[in-house]
Amino acid sequence: MKRRVFLSLPIVATTLACAKKDDAWLLIESVQEHLFPKTQNYPSAKEFKATRYLKIVAYYDSFDKDDLDFILRGVEELQKSAYKTILTKDEKEKILQAFGQSRFGKNWLSLMINYTLEALFSDPIYGGNKNEIGWKSFHHNAGIPRPKFRFGAKHG
């Protein structure tokens, strides 16, 4: 193997790992959007930035790393079930219904619903509930005082 090729291998591996993670987040976004579609009265998961919220909290120090591993394992299992972001609503529903029949799938979908609801009702400072859209749709008044910094940290 030539030196140039050998030296480029870690870059290729890192790029592939990042692309795989990006694909995972796109699949998670697709599932969240399917579970929480836009209705006449309520915003969709995409509108209230559910995936953005989950990405932010998932990589914070206090996040349960077992949850993150479980989430990413669930993505792999869904991909094995032929779940793709380009499927029709009915195709996604059929795959998710079948996926939810297993204990693993049921627990994974439950966790997705939990984190998506957190995004809907959390303070926007944490990355979800964009423009307080979740609060407004449920006519919720935020508690006072509101957080000034994410996770209690002071940002420059």
Helices and strands as residue ranges (DSSP letters): H 3-35, H 50-58, H 65-80, H 89-99, H 103-121, G 124-126, G 130-132, H 133-137, G 150-152
